[in-house]
Amino acid sequence: MPIAADILRSTADWYRPFLEPEDMSEHDVGPEWIEENFDRRDFFLGWSGGDPVGVLSTQEAGDWLYLGYVYVYEHETGRRFGPQLLDHAAECARRQGKRGLVLIAHPEATWATRAYTRFGFERIATKRDEVLDWHDGWLAPYYEEGFELYGLAVEPADDREARSASAPRSWAIAEHSRAADLSARRAAGLSQREEVSNHV
């Protein structure tokens, strides 16, 4: 968890110009953040060449999977690690039989919103009340002022497997070779890590 916190802090200054001061505690994170979040979220660390490069957190929100954090170290941005973390999140949603992924993002965090829309997310709520009303108020504990709601439906695991089986062999090889760039490991402690290849 200290690694996850360090990754979040690396880009905190990007948010400072437009976030409310009270919401910066979700970016300038410290020991109290670790204590509060470790039990209520599943964290995954993205690794490249033995070094941590990004962090992803997931939580079950009924038939959706909520992504609270999708962050890459500031010095690792632009290397396509973010989309690989999102791929891993989508695979988690499929394995758990979820309808899709949801997350919230600030419209002025254009580096993030562009990445999400390129990946396939759609903005589904922009007004504060609409975001807070989603799923009977599920997002209320996580809401930050001005943030908007994005969603992405994922195809069921059975459909994806059938489509992958009929894909050209060259695509499967290319997909597999690029997967070696990043692995996502569940940050549940050194003794109980779930390591999962993250396919691009």
N, C-alpha and C positions, 0 to 999 in steps of 0.2 A: 504493500500500500504506500510506503514512502515514495516509491518510484512513480506510482500513479499521481500522487500529489505533486511531485516535482514536474511532471509533464504538464499538468494543469497550470501550475504557476509560471511556466515558461512563456505562455502567451497571454497572461493576465493583463499586461499593459495594452494589448490590442483592444480589450473591452472597456478599459477605463474611461475613454472619452465619451461614451454614450450610455453606460450602465448607471443605474442608481447606486449610490454608495453602499446601501445595505445589501445589494445583490452581488457586490464584488467578493463577498465571503465565499461564493461558489467558484471563484477563480483564484483569489489569493488564499489558498487553502492551507490549513495548518493541522496540528494534532487533533483538535476537536472535530474537524471535518472527517479525518480518518476514523475516529471513534464512532461518529454518527452514521457514516455511510457504509462501513465495512459489512455490517450485518444485513442491511436492507437492499443491497445491490450485488449483482455478480459482476466482478471486474475481470477483464482480460487484458493482458499486455501484449502488444505487438513487438516482435523481435526481428532484427536483421543483423546477420553476421555476429550473433552473440550479444548484441547491444539492444536495449529497449528503445523503441522509436515512437510508440503510441499507446493509447489506452482507450478502452471501450467499456461502458457499463450497460448492463441490461437489467430490466425488472419486468415481471409479468404484470400486465394491466388487463385482466380479463382475457379476451381472445386476441390481444395485441401484445407486442413486446416493446417496451419503452426504452429508448436509448437516452440515458441521462447525460452521458459524456462520450464524445467521439473526438479525441484530441491527439495531435501529433506534436512531438517536440518541435519547438520553433526552428531549430537548426536542421530538422528533417523534413520540413514542409516542401511541397513541390516534387516529391519523389514517389507519389501515388500510394503512399501507405494508408491514407484516409479511406480511399475506395476499398482497399483490401480489408480494413477493419469493418466497413459496412457490409462487405461480402460475408464476413464471418457472422455478423449480426443476423443477416438474412438467413444464413444456414441454421443458426440457433433457432430462429422463428419457425423454420420448416420442421426441424426435428421435434419441436415442441407442439406442432400442429396449430400454430398461431395464424391469424389472418394476415398479419403484416407487422410493420414497424411504425412507430410514431416517435417524434422528437419535437422539441421546441427550439427555435433559433431567433435571434434578434435580426430585424431587417437590415441594420447597419453592419452586421457581421457578414459582409458580402462574400468574403472568402469561404465562409461556411455554407451560406444559402446557395451559392453557385455550385459548390461541390454536391450538395444534397439534390438539387434539381437535375444536375448532370447524371447523378446516379439513378434518378427516376422518382424521387420524392415529389409530391405535390403539396402545395400549401392549402390546407383545408380549413383553417380558421385564423383570422387576423385580429379580431377584436378581443379585448381582455375577457369580457363575459363569455364569449364563445369558447375561448381556450379553456377557461375555468369550468365551463359546463360540460366539457367533453367527458364522457364515460362517468357521468354522475359525480363530477368534481374530483376525479382521481388525481388530476394534475395540480391541485391546489397547493400541496406541500412543496412542489418543485417549481412553481411558477416564478419567473423573474419579469419585472415590469417591462412591457413592450415586446415581449417574445411572442412569436406566432407558431402555430401548430402545423407540422408537416406529417404526411403519412405516405407509406409505400406498401401496397399489397404484395404478398409473395405467393408464388405458385406453390401448390402442395408438393411435398417431397416426391410422391408417386409420379406426378406429372413431370417433374424435373428429371427424375431418374430415367423415365421412358424417353424423354427428349434427348438426354445425354447419350443414351445407348444407341440412338439412331444418328448421332452427330458424326461428321467425318472424322476419321482417325487422326488426321493432322491437327484438328482443333483440340482434341483431347490431349495430345502430346504438348501442344503449345500452352494449354491451360495448366497442365501439370508442371511444366518447366518453370512457368512464372510463379507458381505457388511456392517455390523454394525461397523466394525473396522475403517472405514474411510468414512467421508462425504466430498464432495467437494462443497465449497461455492464460488460463484462468488464474488470477492472482489471489489464490485462496491460501497462501502460505507456502513456504518452501517445501514442506513435507507432503502437501496434497495438491499438486498442480495438475490440471488437466491440459494437456498440450494437444492442439488441433491444427492440422494444416489448414491454412487459410487460402482457399482457391480464388483466383482472380477471374 
